[in-house]
Amino acid sequence: MTACYGQGSGEARVQVGGQAPNFTLRSAQGETISLADYRGEKPVLLYFSMGPG
């Protein structure tokens, strides 16, 4: 999982081919998950489009 594009001020943008900064989120089950937990694993790309409506 990778957070690559920020629209607000103060959010880092990652260059193509660059490494994403570490971030931590809470799962739906309440577990804390960090990007660093997945370093060295096969990559997964999730893309969500915020289309009209």
MIFIBA-849400 format. One record per residue: chain; y, x, z of N, C-alpha, C, O in turn; residue number from 1; residue in one letter. Coordinates in steps of 0.001 Angstrom, whole numbers. Each point is the difference from the previous one (the first is absolute). Layout:
BEGIN
<node><mol>A</mol><n_py>Y</n_py><n_px>X</n_px><n_pz>Z</n_pz><ca_py>Y</ca_py><ca_px>X</ca_px><ca_pz>Z</ca_pz><c_py>Y</c_py><c_px>X</c_px><c_pz>Z</c_pz><o_py>Y</o_py><o_px>X</o_px><o_pz>Z</o_pz><seq>NUM</seq><type>a</type></node>
...
This chain:
BEGIN
<node><mol>A</mol><n_py>-1165</n_py><n_px>838</n_px><n_pz>0</n_pz><ca_py>1165</ca_py><ca_px>-838</ca_px><ca_pz>0</ca_pz><c_py>1224</c_py><c_px>881</c_px><c_pz>0</c_pz><o_py>44</o_py><o_px>1029</o_px><o_pz>674</o_pz><seq>1</seq><type>m</type></node>
<node><mol>A</mol><n_py>929</n_py><n_px>-1434</n_px><n_pz>-1420</n_pz><ca_py>1189</ca_py><ca_px>822</ca_px><ca_pz>-142</ca_pz><c_py>1226</c_py><c_px>-875</c_px><c_pz>-129</c_pz><o_py>2</o_py><o_px>-929</o_px><o_pz>-808</o_pz><seq>2</seq><type>t</type></node>
<node><mol>A</mol><n_py>1030</n_py><n_px>1189</n_px><n_pz>1569</n_pz><ca_py>1284</ca_py><ca_px>-681</ca_px><ca_pz>-136</ca_pz><c_py>902</c_py><c_px>931</c_px><c_pz>-782</c_pz><o_py>383</o_py><o_px>1058</o_px><o_pz>498</o_pz><seq>3</seq><type>a</type></node>
<node><mol>A</mol><n_py>-46</n_py><n_px>-1435</n_px><n_pz>-1700</n_pz><ca_py>692</ca_py><ca_px>934</ca_px><ca_pz>-885</ca_pz><c_py>1431</c_py><c_px>-376</c_px><c_pz>-327</c_pz><o_py>772</o_py><o_px>891</o_px><o_pz>-351</o_pz><seq>4</seq><type>c</type></node>
<node><mol>A</mol><n_py>-374</n_py><n_px>-2116</n_px><n_pz>439</n_pz><ca_py>1304</ca_py><ca_px>-378</ca_px><ca_pz>-522</ca_pz><c_py>765</c_py><c_px>-814</c_px><c_pz>1023</c_pz><o_py>-435</o_py><o_px>-1086</o_px><o_pz>382</o_pz><seq>5</seq><type>y</type></node>
<node><mol>A</mol><n_py>1562</n_py><n_px>1599</n_px><n_pz>60</n_pz><ca_py>830</ca_py><ca_px>-735</ca_px><ca_pz>939</ca_pz><c_py>1273</c_py><c_px>-467</c_px><c_pz>-669</c_pz><o_py>572</o_py><o_px>720</o_px><o_pz>-818</o_pz><seq>6</seq><type>g</type></node>
<node><mol>A</mol><n_py>-121</n_py><n_px>-1911</n_px><n_pz>1153</n_pz><ca_py>1223</ca_py><ca_px>-522</ca_px><ca_pz>-586</ca_pz><c_py>1160</c_py><c_px>46</c_px><c_pz>973</c_pz><o_py>1159</o_py><o_px>-48</o_px><o_pz>-413</o_pz><seq>7</seq><type>q</type></node>
<node><mol>A</mol><n_py>-1458</n_py><n_px>142</n_px><n_pz>1712</n_pz><ca_py>1064</ca_py><ca_px>29</ca_px><ca_pz>989</ca_pz><c_py>532</c_py><c_px>1404</c_px><c_pz>211</c_pz><o_py>-631</o_py><o_px>983</o_px><o_pz>-390</o_pz><seq>8</seq><type>g</type></node>
<node><mol>A</mol><n_py>1797</n_py><n_px>-900</n_px><n_pz>1011</n_pz><ca_py>568</ca_py><ca_px>1322</ca_px><ca_pz>275</ca_pz><c_py>-820</c_py><c_px>686</c_px><c_pz>1084</c_pz><o_py>-530</o_py><o_px>-655</o_px><o_pz>897</o_pz><seq>9</seq><type>s</type></node>
<node><mol>A</mol><n_py>432</n_py><n_px>1965</n_px><n_pz>-985</n_pz><ca_py>-733</ca_py><ca_px>761</ca_px><ca_pz>995</ca_pz><c_py>-1485</c_py><c_px>106</c_px><c_pz>-259</c_pz><o_py>-699</o_py><o_px>694</o_px><o_pz>737</o_pz><seq>10</seq><type>g</type></node>
<node><mol>A</mol><n_py>198</n_py><n_px>-1357</n_px><n_pz>-1755</n_pz><ca_py>-1422</ca_py><ca_px>87</ca_px><ca_pz>-316</ca_pz><c_py>-222</c_py><c_px>1115</c_px><c_pz>-1009</c_pz><o_py>712</o_py><o_px>91</o_px><o_pz>-1000</o_pz><seq>11</seq><type>e</type></node>
<node><mol>A</mol><n_py>-1692</n_py><n_px>749</n_px><n_pz>1260</n_pz><ca_py>-294</ca_py><ca_px>1122</ca_px><ca_pz>-888</ca_pz><c_py>-700</c_py><c_px>-495</c_px><c_pz>-1259</c_pz><o_py>-844</o_py><o_px>-894</o_px><o_pz>50</o_pz><seq>12</seq><type>a</type></node>
<node><mol>A</mol><n_py>1207</n_py><n_px>1483</n_px><n_pz>-1160</n_pz><ca_py>-693</ca_py><ca_px>-280</ca_px><ca_pz>-1252</ca_pz><c_py>-889</c_py><c_px>1184</c_px><c_pz>-314</c_pz><o_py>394</o_py><o_px>1151</o_px><o_pz>190</o_pz><seq>13</seq><type>r</type></node>
<node><mol>A</mol><n_py>-1580</n_py><n_px>-1428</n_px><n_pz>-667</n_pz><ca_py>-961</ca_py><ca_px>1047</ca_px><ca_pz>-317</ca_pz><c_py>60</c_py><c_px>278</c_px><c_pz>-1492</c_pz><o_py>-11</o_py><o_px>-922</o_px><o_pz>-815</o_pz><seq>14</seq><type>v</type></node>
<node><mol>A</mol><n_py>74</n_py><n_px>2191</n_px><n_pz>465</n_pz><ca_py>-6</ca_py><ca_px>392</ca_px><ca_pz>-1404</ca_pz><c_py>-1406</c_py><c_px>-190</c_px><c_pz>-561</c_pz><o_py>-985</o_py><o_px>115</o_px><o_pz>731</o_pz><seq>15</seq><type>q</type></node>
<node><mol>A</mol><n_py>892</n_py><n_px>-407</n_px><n_pz>-2025</n_pz><ca_py>-1296</ca_py><ca_px>-121</ca_px><ca_pz>-663</ca_pz><c_py>-771</c_py><c_px>1291</c_px><c_pz>226</c_pz><o_py>526</o_py><o_px>1087</o_px><o_pz>-236</o_pz><seq>16</seq><type>v</type></node>
<node><mol>A</mol><n_py>-1749</n_py><n_px>-1198</n_px><n_pz>685</n_pz><ca_py>-826</ca_py><ca_px>1166</ca_px><ca_pz>287</ca_pz><c_py>205</c_py><c_px>566</c_px><c_pz>1389</c_pz><o_py>-723</o_py><o_px>903</o_px><o_pz>421</o_pz><seq>17</seq><type>g</type></node>
<node><mol>A</mol><n_py>1720</n_py><n_px>-1436</n_px><n_pz>305</n_pz><ca_py>288</ca_py><ca_px>488</ca_px><ca_pz>1347</ca_pz><c_py>-900</c_py><c_px>-656</c_px><c_pz>1032</c_pz><o_py>-697</o_py><o_px>-971</o_px><o_pz>-291</o_pz><seq>18</seq><type>g</type></node>
<node><mol>A</mol><n_py>722</n_py><n_px>1508</n_px><n_pz>1485</n_pz><ca_py>-802</ca_py><ca_px>-529</ca_px><ca_pz>1089</ca_pz><c_py>817</c_py><c_px>-1028</c_px><c_pz>781</c_pz><o_py>1164</o_py><o_px>235</o_px><o_pz>324</o_pz><seq>19</seq><type>q</type></node>
<node><mol>A</mol><n_py>-1776</n_py><n_px>-1357</n_px><n_pz>-31</n_pz><ca_py>680</ca_py><ca_px>-1051</ca_px><ca_pz>759</ca_pz><c_py>198</c_py><c_px>441</c_px><c_pz>1447</c_pz><o_py>-864</o_py><o_px>672</o_px><o_pz>564</o_pz><seq>20</seq><type>a</type></node>
<node><mol>A</mol><n_py>1989</n_py><n_px>-1042</n_px><n_pz>39</n_pz><ca_py>194</ca_py><ca_px>325</ca_px><ca_pz>1417</ca_pz><c_py>-965</c_py><c_px>-814</c_px><c_pz>860</c_pz><o_py>-393</o_py><o_px>-1106</o_px><o_pz>-370</o_pz><seq>21</seq><type>p</type></node>
<node><mol>A</mol><n_py>21</n_py><n_px>1656</n_px><n_pz>1506</n_pz><ca_py>-899</ca_py><ca_px>-720</ca_px><ca_pz>888</ca_pz><c_py>707</c_py><c_px>-1241</c_px><c_pz>555</c_pz><o_py>1207</o_py><o_px>20</o_px><o_pz>243</o_pz><seq>22</seq><type>n</type></node>
<node><mol>A</mol><n_py>-1960</n_py><n_px>-1082</n_px><n_pz>-50</n_pz><ca_py>516</ca_py><ca_px>-1200</ca_px><ca_pz>647</ca_pz><c_py>-1126</c_py><c_px>-630</c_px><c_pz>801</c_pz><o_py>-1174</o_py><o_px>258</o_px><o_pz>-263</o_pz><seq>23</seq><type>f</type></node>
<node><mol>A</mol><n_py>1526</n_py><n_px>-1077</n_px><n_pz>1228</n_pz><ca_py>-974</ca_py><ca_px>-656</ca_px><ca_pz>866</ca_pz><c_py>273</c_py><c_px>-1496</c_px><c_pz>-10</c_pz><o_py>1147</o_py><o_px>-439</o_px><o_pz>81</o_pz><seq>24</seq><type>t</type></node>
<node><mol>A</mol><n_py>-2224</n_py><n_px>-336</n_px><n_pz>-183</n_pz><ca_py>81</ca_py><ca_px>-1462</ca_px><ca_pz>-15</ca_pz><c_py>-1021</c_py><c_px>-568</c_px><c_pz>972</c_pz><o_py>-945</o_py><o_px>685</o_px><o_pz>391</o_pz><seq>25</seq><type>l</type></node>
<node><mol>A</mol><n_py>1138</n_py><n_px>-1931</n_px><n_pz>-7</n_pz><ca_py>-982</ca_py><ca_px>-692</ca_px><ca_pz>829</ca_pz><c_py>-790</c_py><c_px>-945</c_px><c_pz>-899</c_pz><o_py>582</o_py><o_px>-766</o_px><o_pz>-769</o_pz><seq>26</seq><type>r</type></node>
<node><mol>A</mol><n_py>-1919</n_py><n_px>824</n_px><n_pz>869</n_pz><ca_py>-868</ca_py><ca_px>-845</ca_px><ca_pz>-822</ca_pz><c_py>2</c_py><c_px>-1432</c_px><c_pz>527</c_pz><o_py>528</o_py><o_px>-272</o_px><o_pz>1078</o_pz><seq>27</seq><type>s</type></node>
<node><mol>A</mol><n_py>-1120</n_py><n_px>-636</n_px><n_pz>-1842</n_pz><ca_py>-112</ca_py><ca_px>-1397</ca_px><ca_pz>417</ca_pz><c_py>-840</c_py><c_px>-119</c_px><c_pz>1275</c_pz><o_py>121</o_py><o_px>-978</o_px><o_pz>738</o_pz><seq>28</seq><type>a</type></node>
<node><mol>A</mol><n_py>-970</n_py><n_px>1974</n_px><n_pz>-484</n_pz><ca_py>-836</ca_py><ca_px>6</ca_px><ca_pz>1202</ca_pz><c_py>685</c_py><c_px>699</c_px><c_pz>1175</c_pz><o_py>-585</o_py><o_px>120</o_px><o_pz>1076</o_pz><seq>29</seq><type>q</type></node>
<node><mol>A</mol><n_py>1829</n_py><n_px>345</n_px><n_pz>-1277</n_pz><ca_py>756</ca_py><ca_px>638</ca_px><ca_pz>1065</ca_pz><c_py>-217</c_py><c_px>1495</c_px><c_pz>124</c_pz><o_py>524</o_py><o_px>624</o_px><o_pz>923</o_pz><seq>30</seq><type>g</type></node>
<node><mol>A</mol><n_py>-1292</n_py><n_px>-31</n_px><n_pz>-1841</n_pz><ca_py>-232</ca_py><ca_px>1446</ca_px><ca_pz>26</ca_pz><c_py>1179</c_py><c_px>732</c_px><c_pz>-630</c_pz><o_py>631</o_py><o_px>-514</o_px><o_pz>-924</o_pz><seq>31</seq><type>e</type></node>
<node><mol>A</mol><n_py>-335</n_py><n_px>1708</n_px><n_pz>1418</n_pz><ca_py>1032</ca_py><ca_px>845</ca_px><ca_pz>-587</ca_pz><c_py>-646</c_py><c_px>868</c_px><c_pz>-1066</c_pz><o_py>-978</o_py><o_px>697</o_px><o_pz>270</o_pz><seq>32</seq><type>t</type></node>
<node><mol>A</mol><n_py>1522</n_py><n_px>-738</n_px><n_pz>-1480</n_pz><ca_py>-536</ca_py><ca_px>754</ca_px><ca_pz>-1133</ca_pz><c_py>1126</c_py><c_px>832</c_px><c_pz>-592</c_pz><o_py>1095</o_py><o_px>-508</o_px><o_pz>-242</o_pz><seq>33</seq><type>i</type></node>
<node><mol>A</mol><n_py>-1365</n_py><n_px>1784</n_px><n_pz>11</n_pz><ca_py>977</ca_py><ca_px>908</ca_px><ca_pz>-601</ca_pz><c_py>-498</c_py><c_px>471</c_px><c_pz>-1353</c_pz><o_py>-1206</o_py><o_px>93</o_px><o_pz>-230</o_pz><seq>34</seq><type>s</type></node>
<node><mol>A</mol><n_py>2126</n_py><n_px>198</n_px><n_pz>-653</n_pz><ca_py>-368</ca_py><ca_px>563</ca_px><ca_pz>-1297</ca_pz><c_py>-779</c_py><c_px>1295</c_px><c_pz>204</c_pz><o_py>-938</o_py><o_px>286</o_px><o_pz>-744</o_pz><seq>35</seq><type>l</type></node>
<node><mol>A</mol><n_py>1323</n_py><n_px>498</n_px><n_pz>1749</n_pz><ca_py>-674</ca_py><ca_px>1275</ca_px><ca_pz>276</ca_pz><c_py>-1489</c_py><c_px>-192</c_px><c_pz>287</c_pz><o_py>-790</o_py><o_px>923</o_px><o_pz>-200</o_pz><seq>36</seq><type>a</type></node>
<node><mol>A</mol><n_py>399</n_py><n_px>-2113</n_px><n_pz>669</n_pz><ca_py>-1416</ca_py><ca_px>-281</ca_px><ca_pz>257</ca_pz><c_py>-823</c_py><c_px>66</c_px><c_pz>-1279</c_pz><o_py>-1218</o_py><o_px>172</o_px><o_pz>55</o_pz><seq>37</seq><type>d</type></node>
<node><mol>A</mol><n_py>1866</n_py><n_px>-308</n_px><n_pz>-1200</n_pz><ca_py>-710</ca_py><ca_px>-75</ca_px><ca_pz>-1279</ca_pz><c_py>201</c_py><c_px>1232</c_px><c_pz>-871</c_pz><o_py>-473</o_py><o_px>21</o_px><o_pz>-1136</o_pz><seq>38</seq><type>y</type></node>
<node><mol>A</mol><n_py>1159</n_py><n_px>1005</n_px><n_pz>1631</n_pz><ca_py>173</ca_py><ca_px>1236</ca_px><ca_pz>-777</ca_pz><c_py>-1370</c_py><c_px>575</c_px><c_pz>-331</c_pz><o_py>-880</o_py><o_px>67</o_px><o_pz>858</o_pz><seq>39</seq><type>r</type></node>
<node><mol>A</mol><n_py>707</n_py><n_px>351</n_px><n_pz>-2116</n_pz><ca_py>-1265</ca_py><ca_px>573</ca_px><ca_pz>-443</ca_pz><c_py>-987</c_py><c_px>-1028</c_px><c_pz>-513</c_pz><o_py>-1037</o_py><o_px>368</o_px><o_pz>-550</o_pz><seq>40</seq><type>g</type></node>
<node><mol>A</mol><n_py>1334</n_py><n_px>-1647</n_px><n_pz>715</n_pz><ca_py>-863</ca_py><ca_px>-1069</ca_px><ca_pz>-508</ca_pz><c_py>375</c_py><c_px>-306</c_px><c_pz>-1448</c_pz><o_py>1031</o_py><o_px>457</o_px><o_pz>-492</o_pz><seq>41</seq><type>e</type></node>
<node><mol>A</mol><n_py>-1871</n_py><n_px>-1229</n_px><n_pz>-181</n_pz><ca_py>319</ca_py><ca_px>-418</ca_px><ca_pz>-1367</ca_pz><c_py>1230</c_py><c_px>-901</c_px><c_pz>36</c_pz><o_py>140</o_py><o_px>-820</o_px><o_pz>908</o_pz><seq>42</seq><type>k</type></node>
<node><mol>A</mol><n_py>757</n_py><n_px>965</n_px><n_pz>-1893</n_pz><ca_py>1227</ca_py><ca_px>-806</ca_px><ca_pz>3</ca_pz><c_py>-257</c_py><c_px>-1465</c_px><c_pz>-358</c_pz><o_py>-910</o_py><o_px>-328</o_px><o_pz>-762</o_pz><seq>43</seq><type>p</type></node>
<node><mol>A</mol><n_py>1726</n_py><n_px>-520</n_px><n_pz>1328</n_pz><ca_py>-6</ca_py><ca_px>-1426</ca_px><ca_pz>-317</ca_pz><c_py>1443</c_py><c_px>-386</c_px><c_pz>-276</c_pz><o_py>896</o_py><o_px>354</o_px><o_pz>766</o_pz><seq>44</seq><type>v</type></node>
<node><mol>A</mol><n_py>-667</n_py><n_px>-1071</n_px><n_pz>-1842</n_pz><ca_py>1347</ca_py><ca_px>-430</ca_px><ca_pz>-347</ca_pz><c_py>51</c_py><c_px>-1516</c_px><c_pz>56</c_pz><o_py>-773</o_py><o_px>-678</o_px><o_pz>-676</o_pz><seq>45</seq><type>l</type></node>
<node><mol>A</mol><n_py>1676</n_py><n_px>150</n_px><n_pz>1475</n_pz><ca_py>240</ca_py><ca_px>-1438</ca_px><ca_pz>66</ca_pz><c_py>1391</c_py><c_px>-251</c_px><c_pz>-540</c_pz><o_py>962</o_py><o_px>646</o_px><o_pz>417</o_pz><seq>46</seq><type>l</type></node>
<node><mol>A</mol><n_py>-855</n_py><n_px>-1575</n_px><n_pz>-1336</n_pz><ca_py>1289</ca_py><ca_px>-297</ca_px><ca_pz>-617</ca_pz><c_py>265</c_py><c_px>-1485</c_px><c_pz>145</c_pz><o_py>-832</o_py><o_px>-825</o_px><o_pz>-376</o_pz><seq>47</seq><type>y</type></node>
<node><mol>A</mol><n_py>1977</n_py><n_px>488</n_px><n_pz>916</n_pz><ca_py>408</ca_py><ca_px>-1391</ca_px><ca_pz>141</ca_pz><c_py>1285</c_py><c_px>-197</c_px><c_pz>-775</c_pz><o_py>964</o_py><o_px>743</o_px><o_pz>187</o_pz><seq>48</seq><type>f</type></node>
<node><mol>A</mol><n_py>-946</n_py><n_px>-1724</n_px><n_pz>-1044</n_pz><ca_py>1193</ca_py><ca_px>-301</ca_px><ca_pz>-783</ca_pz><c_py>697</c_py><c_px>-1203</c_px><c_pz>612</c_pz><o_py>-612</o_py><o_px>-1045</o_px><o_pz>222</o_pz><seq>49</seq><type>s</type></node>
<node><mol>A</mol><n_py>1880</n_py><n_px>1204</n_px><n_pz>44</n_pz><ca_py>795</ca_py><ca_px>-1105</ca_px><ca_pz>521</ca_pz><c_py>666</c_py><c_px>-695</c_px><c_pz>-1183</c_pz><o_py>1187</o_py><o_px>195</o_px><o_pz>-262</o_pz><seq>50</seq><type>m</type></node>
<node><mol>A</mol><n_py>-1954</n_py><n_px>-994</n_px><n_pz>-435</n_pz><ca_py>500</ca_py><ca_px>-699</ca_px><ca_pz>-1173</ca_pz><c_py>911</c_py><c_px>-1154</c_px><c_pz>374</c_pz><o_py>190</o_py><o_px>-288</o_px><o_pz>1182</o_pz><seq>51</seq><type>g</type></node>
<node><mol>A</mol><n_py>374</n_py><n_px>-374</n_px><n_pz>-2181</n_pz><ca_py>883</ca_py><ca_px>-1142</ca_px><ca_pz>235</ca_pz><c_py>-713</c_py><c_px>-1107</c_px><c_pz>777</c_pz><o_py>-1194</o_py><o_px>-235</o_px><o_pz>-182</o_pz><seq>52</seq><type>p</type></node>
<node><mol>A</mol><n_py>1936</n_py><n_px>-425</n_px><n_pz>1031</n_pz><ca_py>-521</ca_py><ca_px>-1185</ca_px><ca_pz>651</ca_pz><c_py>-450</c_py><c_px>245</c_px><c_pz>1351</c_pz><o_py>-466</o_py><o_px>-919</o_px><o_pz>672</o_pz><seq>53</seq><type>g</type></node>
